[in-house]
Amino acid sequence: MGQPDYASNPADLGEGTLVELFLDAVDRLERHAALRYHRKGSWHRFTYRDVFDRVWAVTGGLSRAGLSRGDRAAILSPNRPEWALADYGCLCAGVVDVPIYSTLIPAQIQYILEDAGVRLIFLSDREQLEKILEIRGDLPDLRKIVVFDPPEGDLPEGVQGWKAFLKEGAEDLPGGSEDGFRAEALSAGPEDTATILYTSGTTGDPKGVMLSHNNLSSNVRAASQVLPLDHEDTTLSFLPLSHVFQRMVDYLLFSKGCTIAYARSLDTVPDDLKVVRPTVVVSVPRLYEKVYARVSATSGVKGVLATWARGVGSRWADRRLAGKEPPASLRIRYALAHKLVFSKIAQGVGGRLRYFVSGGAPLAPEINKFFFSAGIMILEGYGLTETSPVTNVNTPRDFPDNFRIGTVGKPVPGTEIRIAEDGEILVRGPQVMKGYYNRPDATREVMDEDGWFHTGDVGELDEDGFLRITDRKKDIIVTAGGKNVAPQPIENLLKQNRFFDQPVLVGDRERFITLLVVPDLDALSEWAEGEGIPAGDRREMLGDERVGRKLLSEMHDSLRELARFETPKKLVILDSPFTIEDGSLTPTQKVKRRVVQERFEETLRKVYDEGMEGQDVFLGW
């Protein structure tokens, strides 16, 4: 009997809008803390009523700037309360907002602003303002620029500070009264476009994904049925709100009465977790990989203790995940392991965390199991910008029936999943986008006549309806010998090794697979010093022949269970990490394989040169 090719979770979610969810939350939770943020050395908060009053003023500011229902406004800023206020203001005014990643360069921003016909842009500070002023002359549609933290002094024509924008908006409030404003805001229809999100993607030019009010609100309603949340929950918001994952989750949390605290920056997330002490956090696998790597790299007596605790935790987790009670002897050992090791991990994320939600990229099962052993559930899910985004997620409800490590869970309510003959994952449900803005051709490529969205991901369903992601369809490597290799599962195995930070497999149409790797410099430096290898100069250390042999040996040890054709034959050592800023990572920390291959094209030519057959280790600089 073959594997199932269809799973669904029938549910009538009804139709609705994000405005309805927003106003309902405000009415239920007026005086409750909605948003927390850090300014001038201390933490501040907005209540749900504070948010409403400012959103009303934003709609007045938009109207005064000449924007009306259906016009486009952009938001170019890291996460902060003004981001949410501008977003909800656009939604209530019927203005379609276009979020833009703050890491983009002026030329990329210009492409989005031109394509979407943006008339007003909200942005964070002087740095982002300078980008816009550089391209403003080529943007005839752009009428107004609103800066959350404007530079001191006189501002250029058409540029206004956030406080002045709100003040003007409050002097000309739409609707004439609160009831009138609510009636105007609620005139939005479920199928009205709420936002256009430009996919960064791992391939090609960005495309504007049009999501309707119902696309996003149905996903909020579906997620609320499977994720336990209430007004006592607090989150730390640090994934970019320009990405649909954090944005939809923040809509969900707001609708459930949770408090959303904004991280001061990505660099301060570890400290902010301890201060905010969240109960629910959304992140991408990179965060969990870093914590796992830190524990794995522990040496000496602490290292022995950590290894023992991981072994005990693994056996305890196996019993719990199978729905069985661990025997008394194991419970005693686990209690000790938790006190000595695992509790430190829980304290490191604030000590109150009920669960993480992980998405955006695959999470290595071993890392998920490690966190489960530490008493922290990571609910891995799956989705895309085009699906608003969640299609599947693991959930703690009726544990362990709806939680399976190594999968992205069952379909969320109202969603159907089908596996095509070539293994591609197809999705149908109310969260599937309206289409790509100005790109009916691209829309037809991914949407079939029966309403199925073709994700471009390859996966499989098990007999209980859990979905397992294999890889991106375009990332599958086909060797010169015709063997198909899915790189992501192999890269996930390597990430469990403390010496490998960022592994990337390449080798499409080549004789063998090659591993490009950014080593974990802390773990490698510690090992090198123990071997008498100078670790002060990074390139000198990485270029040492003994380091190359060590990394090659670790690679083979991590991949010893793989078939020969799946195992990299050669290794390229890289001396600097892939980043969002250098264009090699997406905003959710996924590697852009094509970009990486192009960047190291010259090195890879040497690797695959038949004259270099005897050399196994290469340097990428």
Legacy VTK file of the C-alpha trace (Angstrom):
# vtk DataFile Version 3.0
C-alpha trace
ASCII
DATASET POLYDATA
POINTS 621 float
0.000 0.000 0.000
1.457 3.380 -1.049
1.621 6.567 0.962
-1.517 8.720 1.126
-1.657 11.656 -1.286
-4.466 13.686 0.321
-5.264 15.146 3.743
-7.827 17.709 4.844
-9.286 19.367 7.915
-12.877 20.298 6.979
-14.183 23.392 8.754
-16.546 26.249 8.033
-14.492 29.305 8.951
-17.011 31.735 7.500
-15.861 34.950 5.861
-14.579 38.074 7.518
-12.119 40.941 7.564
-9.096 41.981 9.584
-10.981 45.146 10.549
-13.656 43.030 12.274
-10.985 41.141 14.221
-9.292 44.416 15.196
-12.430 46.179 16.426
-13.668 43.083 18.255
-10.383 42.869 20.195
-10.488 46.591 21.050
-14.066 46.289 22.345
-13.257 43.283 24.538
-9.901 44.446 25.888
-9.892 48.262 25.955
-7.634 48.711 28.995
-5.483 45.622 28.508
-1.847 46.025 27.389
-1.690 45.512 23.619
1.812 46.622 22.605
5.056 47.011 24.578
8.136 48.788 23.316
11.472 50.103 24.585
12.292 53.816 24.359
14.892 55.950 26.110
15.998 53.283 28.559
12.650 51.890 29.688
9.698 49.807 28.517
6.368 51.475 27.684
2.969 50.168 26.634
-0.117 50.984 24.593
-3.484 49.633 25.711
-5.944 48.314 23.145
-7.789 51.646 23.416
-4.540 53.577 22.878
-4.008 51.567 19.709
-7.545 52.307 18.495
-7.178 56.063 19.036
-3.892 56.184 17.117
-5.211 53.994 14.313
-8.168 56.346 13.917
-5.712 59.249 13.649
-3.669 57.336 11.039
-6.779 56.977 8.880
-7.275 60.735 9.183
-3.690 61.328 8.113
-4.089 59.038 5.108
-7.270 60.827 4.066
-5.616 64.219 4.462
-2.739 63.016 2.265
-5.265 62.306 -0.481
-5.330 58.508 -0.228
-8.617 56.698 -0.615
-9.854 53.108 -0.634
-7.742 50.931 -2.950
-4.689 53.244 -3.015
-1.338 51.831 -1.912
0.886 52.859 1.021
4.205 51.216 1.912
5.821 50.489 5.293
9.640 50.414 5.362
10.726 49.777 8.930
11.933 47.178 11.419
9.351 45.929 13.937
8.010 48.617 16.265
4.558 49.737 17.474
4.250 52.347 14.717
4.469 49.508 12.173
1.305 47.945 13.587
-0.448 51.308 13.953
0.279 52.223 10.320
-0.825 48.761 9.195
-4.134 48.809 11.079
-4.672 52.394 9.931
-4.333 51.322 6.307
-6.686 48.381 6.851
-9.336 50.602 8.449
-8.986 53.199 5.675
-9.196 50.600 2.908
-5.673 51.522 1.788
-3.655 48.531 0.558
-0.368 48.413 2.430
2.888 47.194 0.932
5.490 46.115 3.516
9.153 46.418 2.507
12.136 44.819 4.254
14.356 47.443 5.880
17.433 45.546 4.646
16.685 46.233 0.962
18.813 48.630 -1.083
17.326 51.654 -2.927
17.098 49.912 -6.331
15.109 47.019 -4.829
12.826 49.413 -2.962
12.259 51.427 -6.140
11.155 48.299 -8.025
8.485 47.570 -5.399
7.252 51.161 -5.080
6.960 51.503 -8.858
5.312 48.125 -9.396
2.727 48.713 -6.665
2.107 52.381 -7.515
2.719 53.446 -3.910
1.499 56.982 -3.062
2.633 57.270 0.571
5.381 55.549 2.510
5.886 55.126 6.256
9.507 54.596 7.239
11.489 54.277 10.423
14.374 56.730 10.512
17.063 58.787 8.792
18.732 55.695 7.275
15.560 54.631 5.455
14.705 58.239 4.567
18.041 58.637 2.787
17.263 55.567 0.674
13.912 57.016 -0.410
15.276 60.503 -1.098
17.889 58.899 -3.369
15.185 57.403 -5.631
12.351 59.871 -5.074
12.919 61.632 -8.396
12.064 58.402 -10.226
8.819 57.857 -8.287
6.160 60.240 -9.645
3.329 58.411 -7.790
4.942 58.912 -4.357
3.280 61.956 -2.780
4.203 61.764 0.874
6.856 60.324 3.193
6.103 59.828 6.909
9.089 59.184 9.211
8.564 57.501 12.604
11.812 58.977 14.008
12.479 62.031 11.821
15.894 63.716 11.804
16.112 67.021 13.645
15.701 70.270 11.751
13.686 71.149 8.687
12.428 68.218 6.629
12.380 68.162 2.809
9.126 69.009 1.081
6.635 66.154 1.230
8.339 64.593 4.276
6.540 64.637 7.628
7.300 63.316 11.092
5.033 60.653 12.611
3.795 62.831 15.482
2.865 65.664 13.122
1.118 63.156 10.837
-0.962 61.829 13.761
-1.729 65.352 15.001
-3.041 66.378 11.583
-5.017 63.142 11.298
-6.615 63.682 14.710
-7.792 67.127 13.575
-9.662 65.593 10.643
-10.950 62.246 11.933
-12.827 60.211 9.289
-16.456 59.368 9.928
-17.133 62.464 12.031
-17.672 60.307 15.131
-16.426 56.995 16.478
-19.560 55.230 15.247
-19.162 56.837 11.836
-15.518 55.800 11.672
-16.331 52.213 12.627
-19.036 52.034 9.970
-16.614 53.282 7.306
-13.873 50.876 8.433
-16.291 47.931 8.468
-17.318 48.616 4.883
-14.254 46.613 3.802
-15.302 43.372 2.122
-13.776 39.922 2.736
-12.429 39.774 -0.830
-10.960 43.296 -0.788
-7.175 43.299 -1.115
-5.647 43.990 2.308
-1.970 43.913 1.414
0.545 43.238 -1.331
3.658 41.418 -0.119
6.676 41.177 -2.375
8.278 37.783 -1.996
12.006 37.847 -1.437
12.137 34.197 -2.397
15.136 32.025 -3.121
14.815 32.533 -6.889
13.888 35.215 -9.432
12.484 38.751 -9.237
10.077 39.620 -6.413
6.391 39.164 -7.166
3.622 41.051 -5.372
1.362 38.577 -3.571
-2.160 39.987 -3.181
-3.799 38.803 0.027
-7.412 39.647 0.766
-8.920 40.403 4.150
-10.449 36.932 4.153
-7.175 35.241 3.171
-5.521 36.567 6.325
-8.517 36.607 8.681
-9.421 33.002 7.794
-5.848 32.003 8.626
-6.147 33.815 11.954
-9.411 31.990 12.705
-7.943 28.630 11.673
-4.798 29.115 13.761
-6.832 30.218 16.783
-8.568 26.822 16.774
-5.318 24.869 17.070
-2.969 27.152 19.058
-3.927 27.719 22.710
-3.777 31.485 23.366
-5.510 33.973 25.658
-5.190 37.477 27.102
-2.604 36.338 29.657
-0.090 35.468 26.930
2.827 37.698 25.960
5.051 37.413 22.912
8.300 38.962 21.711
7.954 40.088 18.098
11.269 40.074 16.225
10.856 38.289 12.899
10.300 40.996 10.271
6.684 42.146 10.093
7.345 42.566 6.377
7.193 38.760 6.287
3.691 37.321 6.382
4.567 34.765 9.102
5.176 37.254 11.934
2.466 39.555 10.624
-0.308 36.938 10.613
0.783 35.703 14.030
0.668 39.250 15.399
-2.883 39.598 14.006
-3.714 36.325 15.763
-2.169 37.398 19.070
-3.868 40.810 18.963
-7.244 39.177 18.275
-6.791 36.874 21.300
-5.900 39.734 23.655
-2.215 38.905 24.002
0.469 41.517 24.696
2.948 41.994 21.837
6.379 43.268 22.914
8.762 44.438 20.198
12.413 43.459 20.452
14.760 46.445 20.527
16.721 44.862 17.659
17.721 41.415 16.431
20.968 41.726 18.401
19.096 42.284 21.673
16.687 39.332 21.301
18.535 37.120 23.869
18.365 39.923 26.472
14.818 40.949 25.545
13.599 37.370 26.031
14.792 37.516 29.638
13.181 40.919 30.266
9.849 40.400 28.468
9.562 36.762 29.623
7.202 35.737 26.805
4.860 32.765 26.985
4.686 32.271 23.192
7.379 33.064 20.618
7.454 32.737 16.840
10.833 32.200 15.230
12.752 30.520 12.444
15.068 27.502 12.916
18.205 29.684 13.099
17.380 30.677 16.702
16.980 27.069 17.835
20.096 25.981 15.930
22.182 28.581 17.780
20.928 27.465 21.206
21.534 23.808 20.306
25.042 24.620 19.029
25.900 26.441 22.280
24.883 23.448 24.396
26.634 20.998 22.040
29.845 23.047 22.195
30.028 22.883 26.016
33.254 21.169 27.091
34.897 19.941 30.292
32.776 18.838 33.247
29.831 20.884 31.980
30.159 19.153 28.611
30.025 15.701 30.204
26.973 16.771 32.205
25.262 18.207 29.100
25.911 15.007 27.130
24.477 12.888 29.969
21.414 15.152 30.240
20.798 14.990 26.492
20.881 11.192 26.611
18.438 11.073 29.524
16.237 13.697 27.879
16.188 11.790 24.603
14.954 8.593 26.287
12.367 10.565 28.277
11.189 12.332 25.100
10.840 9.039 23.207
8.428 7.755 25.859
6.427 10.985 26.070
6.165 11.378 22.285
4.847 7.822 22.055
2.138 8.693 24.593
3.719 6.529 27.292
4.597 7.404 30.873
8.372 7.164 31.529
9.309 4.580 34.195
10.084 5.840 37.703
13.864 5.415 37.356
13.895 7.501 34.160
11.650 10.154 35.740
14.118 10.544 38.607
17.099 10.890 36.254
15.146 13.309 34.069
14.217 15.494 37.074
17.922 15.759 37.904
18.849 16.489 34.270
16.173 19.165 34.154
17.404 20.808 37.342
21.075 20.789 36.334
20.874 21.475 32.576
17.474 21.894 30.924
16.123 24.505 33.350
18.965 26.828 32.281
17.627 26.742 28.713
14.120 27.598 29.911
15.510 30.468 32.006
17.432 31.716 28.971
14.130 32.401 27.193
12.519 34.049 30.205
11.320 31.073 32.224
7.624 31.360 31.266
7.607 30.020 27.701
4.767 27.603 26.903
5.799 26.946 23.322
7.687 28.191 20.291
6.164 28.233 16.813
8.692 27.537 14.066
8.350 28.209 10.359
10.045 29.747 7.361
12.551 26.906 6.897
12.891 23.233 7.899
13.905 22.421 11.481
16.187 19.444 12.114
14.176 16.787 14.045
17.051 16.186 16.467
17.027 19.860 17.471
13.248 19.831 17.990
13.558 16.707 20.120
16.324 18.334 22.177
14.059 21.291 23.022
11.186 18.928 23.828
13.555 17.131 26.216
14.196 20.502 27.842
10.464 20.947 28.405
9.973 23.425 25.543
7.650 22.481 22.700
8.505 23.769 19.239
5.370 23.655 17.108
6.764 23.346 13.609
4.472 24.533 10.847
4.461 25.144 7.130
3.193 27.728 4.725
4.099 30.324 2.144
3.425 33.997 1.533
0.885 32.870 -1.074
-1.053 30.922 1.583
-1.301 33.732 4.184
0.875 31.776 5.322
-0.093 28.741 7.449
-1.340 25.523 5.862
-0.079 23.020 8.446
1.095 23.153 12.040
1.788 20.857 14.957
-0.280 21.633 18.023
-0.184 20.697 21.722
-3.934 20.025 21.734
-4.738 16.356 22.538
-1.013 15.621 22.862
0.579 13.560 21.326
-2.111 12.979 18.662
-1.449 16.303 16.889
2.280 16.675 17.512
4.890 14.737 15.567
8.540 15.772 15.433
10.021 15.635 11.936
6.760 16.835 10.370
5.090 20.227 9.925
1.826 18.929 11.339
-1.648 18.293 9.994
-3.627 20.750 7.821
-5.125 23.681 9.734
-8.947 23.928 9.718
-10.443 24.575 6.288
-7.338 23.399 4.414
-6.744 20.594 1.921
-3.314 19.174 1.060
-2.596 17.005 -1.947
0.657 15.425 -3.109
1.065 15.510 -6.896
2.574 12.609 -8.823
5.995 14.282 -8.835
5.812 14.836 -5.062
4.903 18.541 -5.190
2.705 19.805 -2.355
-0.578 21.370 -3.502
-2.781 23.493 -1.217
-6.429 24.516 -1.415
-8.304 26.635 1.102
-9.534 30.133 2.000
-5.993 31.305 2.752
-4.766 30.882 -0.849
-3.891 34.273 -2.373
-5.919 36.264 -4.900
-2.924 36.211 -7.257
0.266 38.073 -8.126
-0.152 41.825 -8.638
0.173 42.808 -12.315
1.287 39.229 -13.095
-1.636 37.110 -14.361
0.889 34.962 -16.247
2.778 34.103 -13.058
-0.520 33.473 -11.243
-1.595 30.921 -13.873
1.725 29.100 -13.443
0.991 28.297 -9.788
-2.838 28.172 -9.629
-4.717 25.460 -11.498
-8.342 25.585 -12.625
-9.494 23.528 -9.624
-8.152 26.089 -7.158
-5.031 24.182 -6.126
-1.954 26.288 -5.387
1.283 24.606 -6.499
3.794 25.338 -3.740
7.046 24.353 -5.440
7.890 22.280 -2.354
8.231 18.508 -2.328
6.829 16.461 0.526
4.907 13.429 1.708
1.941 12.650 3.933
1.908 9.877 6.508
-1.079 7.694 7.323
-2.225 10.107 10.072
-2.225 13.189 7.829
1.042 14.727 9.031
3.032 16.473 6.294
6.780 16.058 5.946
8.706 18.530 3.757
11.485 17.035 1.660
12.838 20.083 -0.153
12.161 22.885 -2.585
11.372 21.373 -5.973
13.924 23.709 -7.592
16.568 22.797 -4.988
16.587 19.072 -5.769
20.049 18.219 -7.072
20.227 15.841 -10.028
23.770 14.541 -10.406
25.420 13.766 -13.727
24.683 10.112 -12.948
20.944 10.854 -12.753
20.660 10.476 -8.968
18.195 12.812 -7.184
19.502 14.369 -3.967
17.354 16.491 -1.615
19.867 18.847 0.044
17.847 20.199 2.998
17.609 16.965 5.049
21.358 16.456 4.580
22.097 20.046 5.590
19.925 19.551 8.675
22.012 16.533 9.682
25.146 18.645 9.375
23.658 21.465 11.467
23.496 19.055 14.399
27.301 18.894 14.353
28.795 21.597 16.563
31.527 22.380 14.016
29.113 23.309 11.198
27.231 26.607 11.321
25.899 27.110 7.769
26.195 24.100 5.429
25.088 24.326 1.769
25.110 21.433 -0.704
25.680 21.972 -4.435
26.318 19.687 -7.385
23.463 19.868 -9.875
24.500 18.110 -13.134
27.940 17.411 -11.653
29.675 14.083 -10.993
29.381 14.402 -7.206
28.000 16.542 -4.382
30.117 19.272 -2.760
29.641 20.849 0.660
30.162 24.587 1.086
30.346 25.295 4.806
30.699 28.211 7.180
32.205 26.538 10.277
31.215 27.400 13.828
34.262 29.490 14.677
33.855 29.231 18.464
33.764 25.429 18.464
36.519 25.184 15.858
38.810 27.680 17.640
38.468 25.760 20.904
39.380 22.495 19.159
42.257 24.139 17.249
43.833 25.554 20.404
43.703 22.099 21.961
45.595 20.774 18.934
48.216 23.517 19.084
46.869 25.282 15.987
46.977 29.120 16.243
43.400 30.395 16.262
44.022 34.148 16.403
43.851 34.747 12.656
40.634 33.300 11.232
41.843 32.605 7.697
45.157 31.229 8.903
43.335 28.787 11.179
40.796 27.755 8.528
43.581 27.262 5.998
45.491 24.858 8.240
45.536 21.375 6.706
44.616 19.788 10.052
41.456 21.907 10.261
40.442 20.783 6.774
40.956 17.134 7.724
38.965 17.633 10.938
35.992 19.180 9.113
36.079 16.469 6.444
36.107 13.802 9.161
33.210 15.475 11.018
31.240 15.684 7.766
31.639 11.970 7.076
30.789 11.120 10.682
27.565 13.178 10.559
26.504 11.616 7.250
27.622 8.028 7.831
24.074 6.678 7.364
23.653 8.201 3.887
24.060 6.527 0.532
27.348 7.204 -1.223
25.792 9.406 -3.932
24.161 11.608 -1.233
27.434 12.169 0.627
29.554 15.171 -0.407
32.869 14.121 -1.881
34.574 17.482 -1.430
34.465 20.339 1.031
34.793 24.103 0.545
35.562 26.058 3.741
34.142 29.596 3.867
35.431 32.301 6.191
32.379 34.542 6.611
28.707 33.762 7.265
25.853 34.104 4.803
23.671 37.093 5.711
20.450 38.797 4.688
22.466 41.940 3.953
24.786 40.263 1.431
21.815 38.758 -0.405
22.601 35.112 0.322
19.793 34.608 2.880
16.079 35.360 2.684
14.536 37.337 5.583
13.584 34.005 7.204
17.233 32.876 7.035
16.814 30.436 4.151
19.874 30.120 1.944
19.504 31.359 -1.625
21.311 28.403 -3.145
21.589 29.947 -6.606
23.130 33.151 -5.212
25.670 31.158 -3.187
26.613 29.038 -6.199
27.129 32.140 -8.329
29.233 33.795 -5.625
31.605 30.832 -5.402
31.472 29.893 -9.071
35.231 30.262 -9.542
36.026 28.040 -6.546
33.502 25.431 -7.681
35.100 25.324 -11.124
38.321 24.219 -9.406
36.435 21.677 -7.283
34.951 19.999 -10.355
38.113 20.250 -12.460
39.154 16.673 -13.224
42.743 17.751 -12.693
41.927 18.385 -8.991
40.677 14.841 -8.409
43.136 14.222 -5.579
42.188 17.304 -3.522
39.268 17.010 -1.068
39.348 20.352 0.774
39.229 23.811 -0.811
39.191 27.358 0.567
36.467 29.758 -0.564
38.593 32.902 -0.661
LINES 1 622
621 0 1 2 3 4 5 6 7 8 9 10 11 12 13 14 15 16 17 18 19 20 21 22 23 24 25 26 27 28 29 30 31 32 33 34 35 36 37 38 39 40 41 42 43 44 45 46 47 48 49 50 51 52 53 54 55 56 57 58 59 60 61 62 63 64 65 66 67 68 69 70 71 72 73 74 75 76 77 78 79 80 81 82 83 84 85 86 87 88 89 90 91 92 93 94 95 96 97 98 99 100 101 102 103 104 105 106 107 108 109 110 111 112 113 114 115 116 117 118 119 120 121 122 123 124 125 126 127 128 129 130 131 132 133 134 135 136 137 138 139 140 141 142 143 144 145 146 147 148 149 150 151 152 153 154 155 156 157 158 159 160 161 162 163 164 165 166 167 168 169 170 171 172 173 174 175 176 177 178 179 180 181 182 183 184 185 186 187 188 189 190 191 192 193 194 195 196 197 198 199 200 201 202 203 204 205 206 207 208 209 210 211 212 213 214 215 216 217 218 219 220 221 222 223 224 225 226 227 228 229 230 231 232 233 234 235 236 237 238 239 240 241 242 243 244 245 246 247 248 249 250 251 252 253 254 255 256 257 258 259 260 261 262 263 264 265 266 267 268 269 270 271 272 273 274 275 276 277 278 279 280 281 282 283 284 285 286 287 288 289 290 291 292 293 294 295 296 297 298 299 300 301 302 303 304 305 306 307 308 309 310 311 312 313 314 315 316 317 318 319 320 321 322 323 324 325 326 327 328 329 330 331 332 333 334 335 336 337 338 339 340 341 342 343 344 345 346 347 348 349 350 351 352 353 354 355 356 357 358 359 360 361 362 363 364 365 366 367 368 369 370 371 372 373 374 375 376 377 378 379 380 381 382 383 384 385 386 387 388 389 390 391 392 393 394 395 396 397 398 399 400 401 402 403 404 405 406 407 408 409 410 411 412 413 414 415 416 417 418 419 420 421 422 423 424 425 426 427 428 429 430 431 432 433 434 435 436 437 438 439 440 441 442 443 444 445 446 447 448 449 450 451 452 453 454 455 456 457 458 459 460 461 462 463 464 465 466 467 468 469 470 471 472 473 474 475 476 477 478 479 480 481 482 483 484 485 486 487 488 489 490 491 492 493 494 495 496 497 498 499 500 501 502 503 504 505 506 507 508 509 510 511 512 513 514 515 516 517 518 519 520 521 522 523 524 525 526 527 528 529 530 531 532 533 534 535 536 537 538 539 540 541 542 543 544 545 546 547 548 549 550 551 552 553 554 555 556 557 558 559 560 561 562 563 564 565 566 567 568 569 570 571 572 573 574 575 576 577 578 579 580 581 582 583 584 585 586 587 588 589 590 591 592 593 594 595 596 597 598 599 600 601 602 603 604 605 606 607 608 609 610 611 612 613 614 615 616 617 618 619 620
